[in-house]
């Protein structure tokens, strides 16, 4: 009797409330995402995300950056803990620290991040306020491969929302957040199924170079 396919293992990096993490946990539990969360790690030991993980019976560990001499030492310790749970992929889900090139190099093509803007526009923080100030007609979220360039890795998929008259940053952020969970889950499902790969700096979808990011429509991704 041959063994069935191995369930992909995910490690999640998180710094805050863990709403995206919870979406992943729920989706793996009810079969919408064919994966297993093997561990959750962060830079804030008291973060709610780590509590969510422990409540779900998932290994969780928070390291304090101030306990390390430099960022490289912190990153090395963090990724040693991540490697110990033997993940197939790493998901940055609200992880707020920059990651150094040395720590990322072994994981290139296997680490992704969800970001609340239509990259390459509005990298970094305060994306909603900056989008409103710029007067753009639409905003959204992107899921991309992580590189040492802040929010600059190749984009896999995006979800778009209109900017409405009278929007403030909170209202716009709420609509964007509502798209982040389905965007993340749909993309992770493709990644775990081997349909999305990074070859050099090009995203491939079903073996073909992706000419533009996949787009979320009715909770499904389309080229």
Buried (B, 14 or more C-beta within 10 A) or exposed (E): EEEEEEEBBBBBBBBBBBBBBBBBBBBBEEEBBBBBBBBBBBBBEEBBBBBBBEEBEBBBBBBEBEEBEEBEEBBBBBBEBBBEBEBBBBBBBBBBBEBBEEBBEEBBBBBBBBBBBBBEBBBEEEBBBBBBEEEBEEBBBBBBBBBBEEBBBBBBBBBBBEBEEEBEBEBBBEBBBEBBBBBBBBBBBBBBEEEBBBEEEEBBBEEEEBEEBBBBEEEEBEE
